[in-house]
Amino acid sequence: MKRVAFIAASAALLLASAVGSASAQNSTTTAPSAASAPVLRAIPVPFGAQGWDNCQHGQACLFQNSNGGGTMYVVPSCGRIYNLDSSINNRTSSLWNRAGSPLSVYDGTGGSGLLAAYGAFGPTINVPSNFNDKISSVYAPC
């Protein structure tokens, strides 16, 4: 019975996230240019086997491996573009946007080459194969 309730709740969250993701992708809000916003590096947070559990409510987290594995990076704040440092640059395979604003991911530094935007408070995501290990910078508006 608990499993059925969990599956139903998970499906409801996934549907809500999909609606949020579609809204985020259709938004006219764009990342500030690299000249108007500082470009900072994300801070790595090492963790054990339970990677998803370390991404707290209000955080946007990137993971080196699929299913929340490997090194986890937390986007420090919103309103800025962050270039990923060499240990995660072009090595992101999963993410979880638990923050209150959409998260945009790019294949270039400084917010160039938009790959996707993920809605606020979304589900855990293994990035699609066409941009697995290609994320170089991230942006979340406030």
KAURJO-V153620 format. One record per residue. SS is DSSP state (~ for helix, > for strand, _ for the rest). OMEGA is omega in whole degrees, 0 to 359 (NA if undefined). D_FIRST is the distance of its C-alpha to the first C-alpha in whole Angstrom. Layout:
BEGIN
{{SS/OMEGA/D_FIRST} {SS/OMEGA/D_FIRST}}
END
This chain:
BEGIN
{{_/179/0} {~/181/4} {~/179/5} {~/179/5} {~/180/6} {~/180/9} {~/179/10} {~/179/11} {~/179/12} {~/179/14} {~/179/16} {~/178/17} {~/179/19} {~/178/20} {~/179/21} {~/179/23} {~/180/24} {~/177/26} {~/178/27} {~/180/29} {~/179/30} {~/178/32} {~/181/33} {~/182/35} {~/179/36} {~/183/38} {_/178/39} {_/178/43} {_/179/43} {_/178/44} {_/175/45} {_/179/48} {_/180/50} {_/180/51} {_/184/54} {_/180/53} {_/179/50} {_/177/50} {>/182/48} {>/180/47} {>/175/45} {_/183/41} {>/180/41} {>/176/39} {>/181/36} {_/180/36} {_/181/32} {_/187/31} {_/183/28} {_/185/25} {_/182/27} {~/183/24} {~/182/24} {~/177/27} {_/186/28} {_/174/27} {_/181/27} {_/180/30} {_/169/31} {>/187/32} {>/175/31} {>/181/33} {>/182/32} {>/183/35} {>/177/32} {~/178/29} {~/177/26} {~/182/27} {>/179/30} {>/181/33} {>/178/35} {>/175/33} {>/177/36} {>/176/35} {_/189/37} {_/180/39} {_/180/39} {_/176/40} {_/179/43} {_/173/44} {>/177/44} {>/170/43} {>/179/45} {_/181/43} {_/191/45} {_/181/46} {_/178/43} {_/179/40} {_/182/43} {_/179/42} {_/181/39} {_/180/36} {_/177/33} {>/180/30} {>/175/30} {>/178/27} {>/178/29} {_/181/27} {_/184/31} {_/176/31} {_/179/34} {_/176/34} {>/177/35} {>/179/37} {>/187/38} {>/177/42} {_/176/43} {_/177/46} {~/177/47} {~/178/48} {~/178/45} {_/178/47} {_/181/45} {>/175/42} {>/183/39} {>/172/36} {>/181/35} {>/183/31} {_/178/30} {_/176/29} {_/183/26} {_/179/25} {_/172/22} {>/186/24} {>/162/26} {>/186/28} {_/180/31} {_/183/32} {~/183/35} {~/171/38} {~/171/38} {_/179/36} {_/178/39} {_/184/41} {_/180/40} {_/178/43} {>/182/42} {>/177/40} {>/174/40} {_/177/38} {_/178/40} {_/NA/39}}
END
